[in-house]
Amino acid sequence: MDIKDVNNILNNKEKHDIFYDDRPVWIQGVDVNCNTAKVGFVDNFEEKNVLIEDLYEKDLFN
């Protein structure tokens, strides 16, 4: 995934299933300068800063 994909997701009202390391996440914020996103994990209260390129939509790999 790249910053353009993230911006499209954040500006779209449709639901997107986003994953990091096989875990569902939601994007809480983006740091364009560092190419990172702050994500929250759907399965618990953990938050993490991750590289945008490590985020993906699962249906792209099916």
N, C-alpha and C positions, 0 to 999 in steps of 0.2 A: 504494500500500500504506500502511496505517497501523499504529500500535503494536499494535492488537488483532490484526491479521493476523500480525504478526511474532511476537507471543506465542503464537498458535495454532500457528504453524510450529515454533517452538522447543520447545513442549510436546507435540508430536505425533511419533510414531515413523515416520510415513509420509514418504517422500521427496518433497521439493518442489524444483522447478527454479526457482531465484531468479536474476534477472538485474539488472544495473546497466549501463546504456549498451550494451546488446546483448552483454554479456559475462557468462558464468555465474559466480556468486559463492556463497560460503557465509557465513552470518552468524556472526561470532565474538563479538559483544557488542552491547549496546544501551545508549544513554544516553537515558533517558526525558526528562530535563530539557531536553536540547538537541534531542530528536527526531531523533537520529542513530544510525547503526549502524556498527560496525567490520566491514568485510567483507574476505574474502580472495578473490582471483580464482582460479578453477579452472585457468586456462590458464598461470599463472606464480606466482611467490611474492609478488607485489605485494599490499599491504594498503592500505586507504583508509577514511577516515571519510566516510560519505555520509548524505544526508537519507533518512530512512525512506520518505518519499513518492516518492523516485526509484527505489525497488526495485519489481520487479514479477515476476509469474509469467508466463512466456511464453505458456502455453496460454490465458490470459485474453484475448490479443490475436489468436488464430487464429480 
